[in-house]
């Protein structure tokens, strides 16, 4: 085939010859070229290759990203992104078209890593993985702590020092893995999966020390973020320094500014916990004592007051019955009705006395039983209350007519049943009936006795 050269004598060439010559010319002149422009028509085919067009205000250039190159891009190309594409020009002879075979792609104005960070952050946020409602609270007192980090370096030593100082005796397991470079992504994901499947830890810390964005990039990978989200127990992200933020920080249940701070946040200070327990126990003891004092006072007030009220009501009712009986005695023959009324009254009085004694005894026993666990002051008060009940019982005995007869008194009546209250009610010679506790005596008024009584009064 005749070689095509510029300025040569025109000849007739085949299309293939022209396309081959153009191919040789372009590939030789544009073997490694950088082209800036805006991505348009970006599309990934089923083969895994991506096709798009770079364009500016005056022209456009077809580009192709083979899947092996696309896989290692730090960001996801999209329409409208201004980029710098590096690669070589190739002619598709069968179509008579030329295109840029892209070997690397960098965004303009912002680094590829930063753009990739913003893109993944926006996508995961839209899925709700950053929502606070999804975050799980950390256990108040974790006993088992899993750590996913490098076994070398100051990070693991600092965390262990803080954990042992704040709360000795915790169970800690380390899943060793590189935290940057080759194998770090898979290692961190495997560590999280291991703890998730075993279910051993109460909480997990995943992290590393500080570094550049490239050093921390493992924690900006989507695989690591989704492994944190899928973990069934709370995960604390402790990556870099306080000013460093990664995707892992946003999806974790808690973000710690540093690895040492993570150890501070997940466990409480044992000394503070013991002090708080002592304070709580003291307050609980005071509250229990106060409640018992209140209960004792209410029991005392209810028991004594109720017994006093019951006694007063019983005495009042008894007085009413006595009044009613006295009125009936005045209206009817006492020799027939009085005996029946007295027997009923005696029965009622005995029943009331027995019932009152049982209730007073029960109340006293309850008060004594309630006073057993209370301080000595409460027991003295209950004893004093019992002593105050004794005069009331004595008053009840004094008001009982049967009790009056037991003390030697008698009821004096005339033959017509009228009760003799003074000497004027029984003139000399009057027949009298004297009712004792169990017997009755008949007597006649002696005139001499009346004269002597009158003289002694003068």
C-alpha positions in Angstrom: 0.0 0.0 0.0 1.3 3.4 -0.9 2.1 5.5 2.1 -0.1 8.6 2.5 1.8 11.8 3.1 0.7 15.3 3.2 1.4 17.3 0.1 1.9 14.1 -2.1 0.5 13.8 -5.6 -3.2 13.0 -5.4 -3.9 9.3 -5.9 -6.8 7.0 -5.5 -6.9 5.1 -2.1 -9.4 2.8 -0.6 -11.4 3.7 2.4 -9.5 1.2 4.5 -6.2 2.6 3.4 -7.3 6.1 4.4 -8.7 5.0 7.7 -5.5 3.0 8.5 -3.3 6.0 7.6 -5.4 8.3 9.8 -5.2 5.7 12.6 -1.4 5.6 12.4 -1.2 9.4 12.2 -3.5 10.0 15.2 -2.2 7.3 17.5 1.3 8.4 16.8 0.6 12.0 17.5 -1.9 11.6 20.4 -0.5 8.5 22.2 -0.8 10.2 25.6 -3.0 13.3 25.7 -4.9 15.2 28.3 -8.3 16.7 27.3 -10.5 18.9 29.4 -14.2 19.2 28.8 -17.7 18.5 30.2 -19.2 15.0 30.3 -22.3 14.5 28.2 -24.4 11.4 27.4 -22.6 9.2 30.0 -23.9 5.6 29.9 -22.6 2.3 31.1 -23.4 -0.7 28.9 -24.0 -4.3 29.9 -20.5 -5.1 29.0 -19.3 -2.9 31.8 -17.7 -0.3 29.6 -18.8 3.3 29.8 -19.3 5.7 26.9 -19.7 9.4 26.9 -18.8 12.6 25.1 -16.4 15.4 26.1 -17.6 18.7 24.9 -16.8 22.4 25.1 -18.3 25.4 23.4 -16.7 24.6 20.0 -16.4 20.8 19.6 -17.0 17.4 21.1 -14.9 14.2 21.4 -16.2 10.6 21.8 -14.7 8.8 24.8 -14.7 5.3 26.2 -13.9 4.0 29.7 -13.2 0.3 29.8 -14.6 -1.5 32.8 -11.1 -2.3 34.3 -10.4 1.5 34.3 -13.9 2.4 35.5 -13.6 0.1 38.5 -10.8 2.1 40.0 -12.1 5.6 39.6 -12.5 7.5 42.8 -15.7 9.1 41.8 -18.7 8.3 39.7 -18.8 10.2 36.4 -22.1 12.0 35.6 -23.4 14.4 32.9 -22.3 18.0 33.5 -19.1 17.3 35.4 -16.1 19.1 34.1 -13.2 16.7 34.0 -9.7 16.2 32.6 -9.5 12.9 30.7 -6.1 11.3 30.0 -5.6 8.7 27.3 -4.9 8.0 23.7 -6.7 8.6 20.4 -7.9 5.6 18.5 -9.7 5.4 15.2 -12.5 3.0 14.7 -11.8 2.1 11.1 -15.0 0.2 10.5 -17.0 3.4 11.3 -14.5 6.0 10.3 -14.7 7.6 13.8 -12.1 8.5 16.3 -12.4 8.3 20.1 -10.4 8.8 23.2 -9.5 5.7 25.1 -9.6 7.1 28.7 -6.9 5.7 31.1 -7.7 8.1 33.9 -10.3 10.7 34.7 -10.1 13.6 37.2 -12.7 16.2 38.0 -11.8 19.8 37.6 -12.0 22.3 40.5 -12.3 19.5 43.1 -10.3 16.5 43.9 -11.6 13.1 42.8 -11.6 11.8 46.4 -13.6 14.8 47.6 -16.1 14.4 44.8 -16.4 10.7 45.5 -16.9 11.5 49.2 -19.7 14.0 48.4 -21.4 11.6 45.9 -21.5 8.6 48.3 -22.5 10.8 51.2 -25.5 12.2 49.2 -26.5 8.7 48.0 -26.4 7.1 51.4 -28.2 10.0 53.0 -31.0 9.7 50.5 -31.4 6.1 51.6 -31.9 7.2 55.2 -28.6 5.6 56.5 -27.7 8.8 58.3 -31.1 9.3 60.0 -30.9 9.7 63.8 -34.0 7.4 64.1 -32.0 4.5 62.7 -29.2 5.0 65.2 -29.1 2.6 68.2 -28.3 3.7 71.8 -25.2 2.4 73.4 -25.6 0.1 76.4 -25.2 1.9 79.7 -22.8 -0.7 81.1 -21.2 -2.8 78.3 -19.3 -5.9 79.5 -17.9 -7.1 76.2 -16.3 -4.7 73.7 -15.1 -5.7 70.2 -12.5 -3.6 68.4 -11.7 -3.6 64.7 -8.4 -1.9 64.0 -4.7 -2.5 63.4 -3.0 -4.5 66.2 0.1 -2.2 65.7 0.4 1.4 66.6 -0.7 3.7 69.4 -4.4 3.5 68.7 -5.1 0.1 70.2 -2.7 0.8 73.2 -4.5 4.1 73.9 -7.9 2.6 73.8 -6.9 -0.3 76.1 -5.3 2.0 78.6 -8.4 4.2 78.8 -10.8 1.2 79.1 -8.8 -0.4 81.8 -8.4 2.8 83.7 -12.1 3.8 83.6 -13.6 0.3 84.3 -11.3 -2.6 85.1 -12.5 -6.1 84.4 -14.1 -5.5 81.0 -13.8 -8.3 78.3 -12.2 -6.9 75.1 -11.5 -8.7 71.8 -9.5 -7.3 68.9 -10.1 -8.2 65.3 -6.7 -7.3 63.7 -6.9 -5.8 60.2 -5.0 -3.2 58.2 -6.7 0.1 58.2 -5.4 1.6 55.0 -4.1 0.3 51.7 -4.5 -3.1 50.1 -6.8 -5.5 52.0 -8.0 -2.9 54.5 -11.6 -2.7 53.1 -12.1 -6.4 53.1 -10.4 -6.7 56.5 -12.7 -4.2 58.2 -15.8 -5.7 56.6 -14.7 -9.2 57.8 -14.1 -7.9 61.3 -17.6 -6.4 61.5 -19.2 -9.5 60.0 -17.3 -11.7 62.5 -18.6 -9.9 65.5 -22.1 -9.7 64.0 -22.3 -13.4 63.4 -20.9 -14.4 66.8 -23.0 -11.8 68.7 -20.3 -11.7 71.3 -19.8 -7.9 71.9 -22.2 -5.5 73.4 -20.7 -2.7 71.4 -18.0 -2.4 68.6 -15.4 0.2 68.0 -14.0 0.5 64.5 -11.3 3.1 63.7 -7.8 4.2 63.3 -5.5 7.2 63.9 -5.2 10.4 62.0 -3.9 10.9 58.4 -4.6 12.5 55.1 -7.8 11.9 53.1 -6.0 9.2 51.2 -4.9 7.5 54.4 -8.5 7.6 55.8 -10.1 6.6 52.5 -10.9 3.0 53.5 -13.5 4.4 55.9 -15.1 6.3 53.0 -15.8 3.2 51.0 -19.4 2.1 50.5 -18.6 -1.5 51.5 -17.4 -0.4 54.9 -20.4 1.9 55.4 -22.9 -0.8 54.6 -21.1 -3.3 56.8 -21.5 -0.9 59.7 -25.2 -0.4 59.0 -25.7 -4.2 58.8 -24.1 -4.8 62.1 -26.8 -5.9 64.7 -25.1 -4.3 67.7 -24.1 -0.6 68.1 -21.0 0.5 66.3 -18.8 3.5 67.3 -16.7 5.1 64.6 -13.4 6.5 65.9 -11.4 7.6 62.8 -8.7 10.2 62.7 -8.7 13.4 64.6 -11.6 15.6 65.7 -11.6 17.6 62.5 -11.6 14.4 60.3 -15.0 13.2 59.0 -15.6 10.0 57.1 -18.6 8.2 55.7 -18.2 5.7 58.6 -18.8 8.6 61.0 -22.2 9.3 59.4 -23.5 5.8 59.4 -22.2 4.7 62.7 -24.4 4.7 65.8 -22.0 7.1 67.5 -19.1 9.2 66.1 -16.1 9.6 68.4 -13.6 12.4 67.6 -10.7 10.2 68.4 -10.1 6.5 69.3 -9.3 7.5 72.9 -12.5 9.5 73.1 -14.4 6.4 71.9 -13.1 4.5 74.9 -14.2 7.4 77.1 -17.7 7.5 75.6 -18.7 3.8 75.7 -17.7 3.1 79.4 -18.4 5.0 82.5 -15.9 5.8 85.2 -16.1 3.0 87.8 -15.4 5.4 90.7 -18.2 7.7 89.5 -20.6 4.8 89.2 -19.8 3.6 92.8 -20.2 7.1 94.1 -23.6 7.4 92.3 -24.7 4.0 93.7 -23.8 5.1 97.3 -25.7 8.3 96.9 -28.7 6.5 95.4 -28.6 3.9 98.2 -28.5 6.6 100.8 -31.4 8.5 99.2 -33.4 5.2 98.9 -32.8 4.5 102.6 -34.0 7.9 103.6 -37.0 7.6 101.4 -37.9 4.2 102.8 -37.5 5.5 106.4 -39.8 8.5 105.5 -42.4 6.2 104.0 -42.4 3.9 107.0 -42.7 6.9 109.3 -45.7 8.2 107.4 -47.3 4.7 107.3 -46.7 4.3 111.0 -48.2 7.7 111.8 -51.2 7.0 109.6 -51.7 3.6 111.2 -51.5 5.1 114.6 -53.9 7.9 113.8 -56.3 5.6 112.1 -56.1 2.9 114.8 -56.4 5.2 117.9 -58.9 7.6 116.4 -61.0 4.8 115.0 -61.1 3.0 118.3 -61.9 6.2 120.2 -64.7 7.1 117.8 -66.1 3.6 118.0 -66.0 3.7 121.7 -67.7 7.0 121.8 -70.4 5.8 119.5 -71.0 2.7 121.5 -71.2 4.6 124.7 -73.6 7.1 123.2 -75.8 4.3 121.9 -75.7 2.6 125.3 -76.7 5.9 126.9 -79.6 6.1 124.5 -80.7 2.6 125.3 -80.5 3.4 129.0 -82.7 6.5 128.5 -85.2 4.5 126.5 -85.2 1.7 129.2 -85.7 4.3 131.9 -88.6 5.9 130.0 -90.3 2.5 129.5 -89.8 1.7 133.2 -91.7 4.9 134.1 -94.5 4.0 131.8 -95.0 0.3 132.5 -94.8 -2.1 135.4 -91.2 -2.6 136.2 -91.7 -6.0 137.8 -92.5 -7.6 134.5 -90.9 -5.4 131.8 -87.9 -4.3 133.8 -86.6 -7.8 134.3 -86.8 -8.5 130.5 -85.2 -5.1 129.6 -82.5 -5.6 132.2 -81.6 -9.1 130.8 -81.5 -7.7 127.2 -79.5 -4.8 128.4 -77.1 -7.0 130.3 -76.7 -9.2 127.3 -76.1 -6.3 125.0 -73.7 -4.7 127.5 -71.7 -7.9 127.8 -71.7 -8.4 124.1 -70.5 -4.8 123.6 -67.9 -5.1 126.3 -66.6 -8.4 124.8 -66.6 -7.0 121.3 -64.9 -3.8 122.4 -62.3 -5.7 124.4 -61.6 -7.9 121.3 -61.3 -4.9 119.0 -59.2 -3.0 121.5 -57.0 -6.1 121.9 -56.8 -6.6 118.1 -56.0 -2.9 117.6 -53.3 -3.0 120.3 -51.8 -6.2 118.8 -51.8 -4.6 115.3 -50.2 -1.4 116.6 -47.6 -3.5 118.5 -46.9 -5.6 115.4 -46.6 -2.5 113.2 -44.3 -0.9 115.7 -41.8 -3.8 115.8 -39.7 -2.6 112.8 -40.0 1.1 113.6 -37.8 3.1 115.9 -38.1 3.1 119.6 -40.0 6.4 119.5 -42.8 4.8 117.6 -43.0 1.9 120.1 -43.2 4.3 123.0 -46.0 6.2 121.3 -48.0 3.0 120.7 -47.6 2.0 124.4 -48.7 5.4 125.5 -51.8 5.1 123.2 -52.6 1.7 124.7 -52.4 3.2 128.2 -54.8 6.0 127.1 -57.3 3.3 126.2 -57.4 1.9 129.7 -59.3 4.8 131.3 -61.8 4.6 128.5 -62.4 1.0 129.3 -62.8 1.9 132.9 -65.3 4.6 132.0 -67.3 2.0 130.1 -67.3 -0.3 133.1 -68.4 2.6 135.3 -71.4 3.4 133.0 -72.6 -0.2 133.0 -75.5 -0.6 135.4 -74.4 -4.2 136.1 -71.1 -2.8 137.2 -72.7 -0.4 139.6 -74.5 -3.3 141.3 -71.3 -5.3 141.4 -69.7 -2.5 143.5 -72.4 -2.9 146.2 -75.0 -0.4 145.1 -78.7 -1.4 145.0 -82.0 -0.2 143.4 -84.8 0.6 145.9 -88.4 0.4 144.7 -91.9 0.8 146.3 -94.6 -1.8 145.8 -95.9 0.3 142.8 -92.6 0.0 141.1 -91.5 3.6 141.6 -87.8 4.1 142.4 -87.0 5.7 145.7 -84.6 8.6 145.2 -85.1 10.4 148.6 -86.6 9.8 152.1 -89.7 11.8 151.0 -90.5 9.0 148.5 -90.7 6.4 151.3 -92.7 7.6 154.4 -92.5 5.5 157.6 -94.1 2.1 157.2 -93.6 1.9 153.4 -92.8 -1.5 152.1 -89.6 -1.5 150.0 -88.0 -4.0 147.5 -84.2 -3.7 147.3 -82.7 -5.2 144.1 -79.1 -6.4 144.5 -76.8 -7.9 141.9 -78.4 -11.4 142.1 -81.0 -11.2 144.8 -83.9 -9.1 146.1 -84.6 -8.0 149.7 -87.9 -6.7 151.2 -87.8 -4.1 153.9 -90.1 -1.6 155.8 -89.2 2.1 156.5 -88.4 2.6 160.2 -89.7 6.0 161.6 -87.0 6.2 164.2 -84.3 5.9 161.5 -86.0 8.8 159.6 -86.0 11.0 162.7 -82.4 10.3 163.4 -81.5 11.1 159.8 -83.4 14.4 160.0 -81.8 15.4 163.3 -78.3 14.7 162.0 -79.0 16.9 159.0 -80.1 19.8 161.3 
